[in-house]
Each structure stands twice: as C-alpha cells, then as structure tokens.
Amino acid sequence: MIDKRLAEEILGIALSGGGDFAEIFAEDVNAGTIQLLSSAIEGVNRTHTRGAGIRIFKGLNSIYVHTNDTSLSGLIAAARKAADAVGSGNAAVDIHLT
C-alpha cells in the first residue's frame, strides 16, 4: 500500500520535529461474517477498513496520529501533525530504507 519512496518521505517529515524514531502503520482489510441461528442465516456483514497511522517516539514520550486518508497528501498531513506534536524542531531528515 505504501511504497518505499513514499515511506521514506513520510518518515523524514515525521522525524523533522526532533523525534528519535518514527514508524508507519498501514492497513487495508476486507472482512466478512455470517451469522447463523439454528442452521439458518440470520445476517451477513462485510467490512472494509483502511487507514494509516504515524507513531513518533522522543525519549520516553510518544505521539500517534491516525488518518483514513491514505493519499499522498493525507499521509503527509498526518506526518506533519505528528511532528508538530512531538516538538518544535525543524530539522531536515533524510531517510534511506534498505
């Protein structure tokens, strides 16, 4: 769901507030349930859960920001909000995932 280049950009933005460590949690889950009563179908339910979260640690403190908007602009906005909540730093962080 999130490619390497986008993850590097999001993590760099998240750490720009002075955090020590940042992580991205993303999910895109389709689930379904069937309710039976005495061998008769009583109900069917399908759900689709999609979203992403940014967690930043600074020392012993952490902040978590969640969004249902998994577009580039939505993820960047969540990363900036998390970075702003962690501190007032404005460091440029260059992330290279391997």
N, C-alpha and C positions, 0 to 999 in steps of 0.2 A: 504494500500500500504506500509506503514512503520509501522512495529510492535513496541511494547513498548520498548523492549530491544534495538533495533536499534535507536529509538528516543532518549533514554537516552544517548547512546554513542555519537550520533551526537551533542546533546545539550551540553554534557560535553566538547567535543572538541571545539565547538563554543565559550563557555564561558572561555576556557583556556587562551584566550588573555586578560582577565581582564574585559570583558563586564558585565553589570549589569543584563541583561535579553536577552534571545535568544528565537526565535521561528522558527518553520519549516512550510513552506507552500508546500503542495504537491498536484498535480492534475493529473488526468488521465481521460480525457474527450473524448468521441466519440460523434460527432455531424454530422448532415446531413441537407441539404437544397435542396428543389426542386423549380426551377424557372418556373413559368407558364406565358404564354402570350397568351391571347385570348383562354383560356382553353387548350392550347397545352403546353406540357412540353418542355421547352427551354434548361434546363440544370439540372443536378444533381451533387451535391458536397458532399463528405464525408470527414471529417477531424478527426484526432486523435491527441490530444495534450497531451503530457506527460512531466512532469518535476518537479523540486523541487527547492525551494529557502530557504535560511537561512538568517534571519534578526537578527542582534545583536544591542542592544542599550547600550551605555555607556554615562551616563549623558544625555545631550541633543543631542548627536550625534548618528547616526545610520549608519549601512552598510548593504547592501543587495547583496547577491551573488546567482545567478541562474544557474542551470545546467539541461541539458536534460538527463544526465547520472544518472539514479536513482538506479544504482547498489550500493552495499556497498562501494566500492572504490570511486565511483563518489560522493556520499554524504559526505564521509569523506574528500575528497579533497576540496569540496565546503566549508565545515565547517572550515577546516584549513585555507583556503584562507580568509574567513570572519574574523576569529580570528586574523590572522596576520594583517589584515587591521585595526582592532579596536585598537590594542595596542601591546606592546612588552612584555606583561605578559606571564608567562609560568606556570600558576597555574593548578594543577590537580583539576578538579571539578567533584564531584560525584553526579550524578542526579538520583533521585528515583521518578518516576512518580507513582501516585496512581489513 
